[in-house]
């Protein structure tokens, strides 16, 4: 359950936080979102930043009517919206949430308090789903992408792609912003954990979006490709060895071919058999080395965390 402000003055409560809301044609939802952020979460208007992706509807006019700051993002896509926001943020923490009314603003307080517990990023894990908020294909895709990320980066996050999270601003400034659109969430988290940072999460509700749906199956594929690119950036050795392990496929296939003719037709293929053995051994060794690099990477992360602790962070 979301926590309340315990009577503290809003300006003091959120003095180190900026709430950033990227939007694109969200005229149906942005008013409701801002009402919750301002009236329910009690975030001061000067701590709210709307980043508009060149909307063609009344999103900007509606947002400005609430007295919050609205800026136009550079470039296109959510990643560029966040990058643009950094030019206007001077607080210690940034909380990012979508402007489509899917994320209840009441969890802003919980996320803000949680990151102060020596965390570098805290994610709002979408565990309490409103009926119809996510389709079956979306659930399967989100599970698969989260599982892939956890395997690649050694994390135990339950919702890597959540659009509501809070992160330290100085860490966000280190991001390269190579991912496009909604892959930025995985890029931010990958950077945090790869640098020995601490990631946490809290359970939040997730509602049906207001307005036209913008994510499809193709977006999931793009995010998967972005994750592979992240692995190439943060653990290239693993990427090389996992590619090498693909030699197992032709090696085993050729081996089965040779074995079939040897046992059932008495025909012996010496050269093909030798090639099959070499390919299989090379692929198997690459697979073992890929697994080894994952463990080495996790040891590196633990070592970095020990260094941070010794330095008081």
C-alpha positions as CSV (number, residue, x, y, z in Angstrom):
1,X,0.0,0.0,0.0
2,X,1.3,3.4,-0.9
3,X,2.4,5.6,2.0
4,X,1.2,9.1,2.7
5,X,3.2,12.2,3.6
6,X,2.7,12.2,7.4
7,X,1.9,15.9,7.4
8,X,5.3,17.0,6.1
9,X,5.4,20.1,3.9
10,X,5.4,19.0,0.3
11,X,8.3,21.4,-0.7
12,X,10.5,19.9,2.0
13,X,9.4,16.3,1.3
14,X,10.3,16.5,-2.4
15,X,13.2,18.9,-2.3
16,X,15.6,16.4,-3.9
17,X,13.2,15.0,-6.5
18,X,11.9,15.9,-10.0
19,X,9.1,14.0,-11.5
20,X,9.6,13.6,-15.3
21,X,6.6,12.6,-17.4
22,X,7.4,12.0,-21.1
23,X,4.2,12.5,-23.3
24,X,3.2,12.1,-26.9
25,X,-0.5,12.8,-27.8
26,X,-1.8,12.0,-24.3
27,X,-4.6,14.7,-24.2
28,X,-7.1,12.1,-22.8
29,X,-4.8,11.1,-19.9
30,X,-2.4,13.8,-19.0
31,X,-5.0,15.8,-17.0
32,X,-5.8,12.8,-14.8
33,X,-2.2,12.0,-14.3
34,X,-1.3,15.5,-13.2
35,X,-4.3,15.7,-10.8
36,X,-3.0,12.5,-9.1
37,X,0.6,13.7,-9.0
38,X,-0.3,17.1,-7.6
39,X,-3.3,16.4,-5.4
40,X,-2.7,12.8,-4.3
41,X,1.0,12.4,-4.2
42,X,1.4,16.1,-3.2
43,X,4.3,16.8,-5.5
44,X,4.9,20.6,-5.9
45,X,4.2,21.9,-9.4
46,X,7.8,23.2,-9.7
47,X,9.0,19.6,-9.2
48,X,7.1,18.3,-12.2
49,X,8.5,18.4,-15.7
50,X,6.5,17.4,-18.7
51,X,8.6,16.4,-21.8
52,X,6.6,16.6,-24.9
53,X,7.5,14.5,-27.9
54,X,6.0,17.0,-30.4
55,X,2.3,16.2,-29.7
56,X,-0.2,17.1,-32.3
57,X,-3.2,17.2,-30.0
58,X,-4.0,19.3,-26.9
59,X,-1.5,17.6,-24.6
60,X,0.7,20.6,-24.1
61,X,-2.2,23.0,-23.5
62,X,-3.7,20.8,-20.9
63,X,-0.4,20.2,-19.1
64,X,0.3,23.9,-19.0
65,X,-3.1,24.6,-17.6
66,X,-2.0,22.8,-14.4
67,X,0.9,25.2,-13.9
68,X,3.7,22.7,-14.5
69,X,6.7,23.2,-16.7
70,X,6.4,21.8,-20.2
71,X,9.4,21.4,-22.6
72,X,9.8,20.0,-26.1
73,X,12.1,17.1,-26.4
74,X,15.0,16.9,-28.7
75,X,14.9,14.1,-31.3
76,X,12.2,11.4,-31.1
77,X,11.5,8.4,-28.7
78,X,11.3,8.0,-25.0
79,X,15.1,7.8,-24.5
80,X,15.6,11.2,-26.1
81,X,12.8,12.6,-23.9
82,X,14.7,11.5,-20.8
83,X,18.0,12.8,-22.2
84,X,16.4,16.2,-22.9
85,X,14.9,16.3,-19.3
86,X,18.4,16.0,-17.9
87,X,19.2,19.5,-19.2
88,X,16.4,20.9,-16.9
89,X,16.9,18.8,-13.8
90,X,19.1,19.8,-10.8
91,X,17.7,17.5,-8.1
92,X,19.5,14.5,-6.7
93,X,16.8,12.1,-7.9
94,X,14.6,11.7,-11.0
95,X,11.3,9.8,-11.0
96,X,10.1,8.8,-14.4
97,X,6.5,7.8,-15.1
98,X,4.4,7.5,-18.3
99,X,1.7,10.0,-19.0
100,X,-1.0,7.5,-20.0
101,X,-2.6,7.0,-16.6
102,X,-1.3,3.4,-16.3
103,X,0.8,4.1,-13.2
104,X,-0.8,5.4,-10.0
105,X,0.9,8.5,-8.7
106,X,0.4,7.4,-5.1
107,X,3.5,5.2,-5.4
108,X,5.8,8.2,-5.9
109,X,6.2,8.5,-2.1
110,X,7.1,4.9,-1.7
111,X,9.6,4.9,-4.6
112,X,11.2,8.1,-3.2
113,X,11.6,6.7,0.3
114,X,12.9,3.4,-1.0
115,X,15.7,4.9,-3.0
116,X,17.0,6.7,0.0
117,X,17.9,3.3,1.5
118,X,21.2,3.3,-0.3
119,X,19.7,2.3,-3.6
120,X,20.7,3.7,-7.0
121,X,17.5,2.8,-8.8
122,X,14.1,1.6,-7.6
123,X,11.6,0.1,-10.1
124,X,7.8,0.0,-9.7
125,X,7.1,-3.7,-10.4
126,X,3.7,-4.1,-12.0
127,X,2.4,-7.0,-9.9
128,X,-1.2,-5.7,-9.3
129,X,-2.7,-5.6,-12.7
130,X,-6.1,-4.1,-13.4
131,X,-8.3,-6.4,-15.6
132,X,-7.5,-5.8,-19.2
133,X,-4.4,-3.8,-18.5
134,X,-2.1,-6.3,-20.2
135,X,-2.9,-8.8,-22.8
136,X,-1.6,-12.4,-22.8
137,X,1.0,-11.8,-25.5
138,X,2.3,-8.7,-23.6
139,X,2.6,-10.7,-20.4
140,X,4.5,-13.5,-22.1
141,X,6.8,-11.0,-23.9
142,X,7.5,-9.0,-20.7
143,X,8.3,-12.2,-18.8
144,X,10.6,-13.4,-21.5
145,X,12.4,-10.1,-21.8
146,X,12.8,-9.8,-18.0
147,X,14.1,-13.4,-17.8
148,X,16.6,-12.6,-20.6
149,X,17.8,-9.5,-18.8
150,X,18.2,-11.3,-15.5
151,X,20.2,-14.1,-17.1
152,X,22.5,-11.7,-19.0
153,X,23.1,-9.3,-16.1
154,X,22.7,-11.5,-13.0
155,X,19.8,-9.6,-11.5
156,X,16.6,-10.7,-9.9
157,X,14.3,-7.9,-11.0
158,X,10.7,-9.0,-11.6
159,X,9.7,-6.2,-14.1
160,X,12.6,-4.8,-16.1
161,X,10.4,-2.8,-18.5
162,X,8.3,-0.9,-16.0
163,X,7.7,2.7,-17.0
164,X,7.7,4.0,-13.4
165,X,11.0,4.1,-11.6
166,X,13.2,6.5,-9.7
167,X,17.0,6.8,-10.3
168,X,19.9,8.9,-9.1
169,X,20.4,11.8,-11.4
170,X,24.2,11.6,-11.5
171,X,23.9,8.0,-12.7
172,X,21.4,8.9,-15.3
173,X,23.8,11.4,-16.7
174,X,26.3,8.6,-17.3
175,X,23.9,6.8,-19.7
176,X,24.8,6.7,-23.4
177,X,21.2,6.6,-24.5
178,X,21.9,4.2,-27.3
179,X,18.6,2.3,-26.9
180,X,15.6,3.5,-28.8
181,X,12.1,4.2,-27.4
182,X,11.1,1.9,-24.6
183,X,14.4,0.0,-24.5
184,X,15.8,2.8,-22.4
185,X,14.5,1.2,-19.2
186,X,16.7,-1.8,-19.7
187,X,19.7,0.4,-20.7
188,X,19.5,2.4,-17.4
189,X,19.2,-0.7,-15.3
190,X,22.0,-2.4,-17.2
191,X,24.3,0.5,-16.5
192,X,23.4,0.6,-12.8
193,X,24.1,-3.0,-12.1
194,X,27.2,-3.2,-14.4
195,X,28.8,-0.4,-12.4
196,X,28.1,-2.2,-9.1
197,X,25.0,-0.1,-8.3
198,X,22.1,-1.3,-6.2
199,X,18.7,-1.9,-7.7
200,X,15.5,-2.3,-5.8
201,X,11.8,-2.6,-6.5
202,X,8.4,-2.2,-4.9
203,X,5.1,-3.7,-6.1
204,X,2.7,-1.2,-7.7
205,X,-0.6,-1.3,-9.5
206,X,-0.9,-1.1,-13.2
207,X,-4.1,0.2,-14.9
208,X,-5.5,0.2,-18.4
209,X,-4.1,3.0,-20.4
210,X,-6.3,5.9,-21.5
211,X,-6.0,6.6,-25.2
212,X,-4.5,4.8,-28.1
213,X,-2.2,1.9,-27.4
214,X,1.4,2.6,-28.7
215,X,3.2,-0.7,-28.0
216,X,3.0,-3.8,-30.2
217,X,4.8,-7.1,-30.7
218,X,7.4,-5.3,-32.9
219,X,8.4,-3.1,-30.0
220,X,9.2,-6.2,-27.9
221,X,11.5,-7.4,-30.6
222,X,13.3,-4.1,-30.7
223,X,13.7,-4.2,-27.0
224,X,15.2,-7.7,-27.2
225,X,17.7,-6.5,-29.8
226,X,18.5,-3.5,-27.5
227,X,19.3,-6.0,-24.7
228,X,21.7,-7.9,-26.9
229,X,23.4,-4.6,-27.8
230,X,23.7,-3.8,-24.1
231,X,25.3,-7.2,-23.5
232,X,27.8,-6.4,-26.3
233,X,28.6,-3.1,-24.6
234,X,28.8,-4.3,-21.0
235,X,30.0,-7.9,-21.4
236,X,31.4,-8.3,-24.9
237,X,33.3,-11.5,-24.0
238,X,30.1,-13.3,-23.1
239,X,28.6,-12.1,-26.4
240,X,31.5,-13.5,-28.4
241,X,31.5,-16.8,-26.6
242,X,27.7,-17.2,-26.9
243,X,28.0,-16.7,-30.7
244,X,30.7,-19.3,-30.7
245,X,28.4,-21.8,-28.9
246,X,26.2,-21.7,-31.9
247,X,28.7,-24.0,-33.6
248,X,27.0,-26.7,-31.6
249,X,24.1,-26.6,-34.0
250,X,25.9,-27.6,-37.2
251,X,28.3,-29.8,-35.2
252,X,25.6,-31.9,-33.7
253,X,23.5,-31.9,-36.9
254,X,26.5,-33.2,-39.0
255,X,27.4,-35.7,-36.2
256,X,23.9,-37.2,-36.4
257,X,24.1,-37.4,-40.1
258,X,27.5,-39.2,-40.0
259,X,26.2,-41.5,-37.2
260,X,23.1,-42.4,-39.1
261,X,25.0,-43.5,-42.2
262,X,27.6,-45.4,-40.0
263,X,25.1,-47.4,-38.0
264,X,22.4,-48.0,-40.6
265,X,24.2,-48.1,-44.0
266,X,27.7,-49.1,-43.0
267,X,29.0,-46.0,-44.8
268,X,31.8,-44.2,-43.0
269,X,32.4,-40.4,-43.5
270,X,35.8,-39.8,-41.9
271,X,36.3,-36.2,-42.9
272,X,32.7,-35.2,-42.1
273,X,32.9,-37.0,-38.8
274,X,36.1,-35.2,-37.9
275,X,34.5,-31.8,-38.8
276,X,31.5,-32.7,-36.7
277,X,33.7,-33.4,-33.7
278,X,35.7,-30.2,-34.1
279,X,32.5,-28.1,-34.5
280,X,30.8,-29.7,-31.5
281,X,33.9,-29.3,-29.2
282,X,34.4,-25.7,-30.3
283,X,30.7,-24.9,-29.6
284,X,30.7,-26.7,-26.3
285,X,33.9,-25.0,-25.1
286,X,32.4,-21.6,-26.1
287,X,29.3,-22.4,-24.2
288,X,31.3,-23.2,-21.1
289,X,33.3,-20.1,-21.4
290,X,30.2,-18.0,-21.9
291,X,28.8,-19.3,-18.6
292,X,32.1,-18.6,-17.0
293,X,32.1,-15.0,-18.2
294,X,28.7,-14.5,-16.6
295,X,30.1,-15.7,-13.2
296,X,33.1,-13.5,-13.6
297,X,30.9,-10.5,-14.4
298,X,28.8,-11.1,-11.3
299,X,32.0,-11.3,-9.2
300,X,33.1,-8.0,-10.8
301,X,29.8,-6.4,-9.7
302,X,30.2,-7.7,-6.2
303,X,33.8,-6.4,-6.1
304,X,32.6,-3.0,-7.3
305,X,30.0,-2.9,-4.6
306,X,32.6,-3.7,-1.9
307,X,34.7,-0.8,-3.2
308,X,31.7,1.5,-3.0
309,X,31.0,0.4,0.6
310,X,34.6,1.0,1.6
311,X,34.3,4.5,0.2
312,X,31.1,5.2,2.2
313,X,28.6,4.9,-0.7
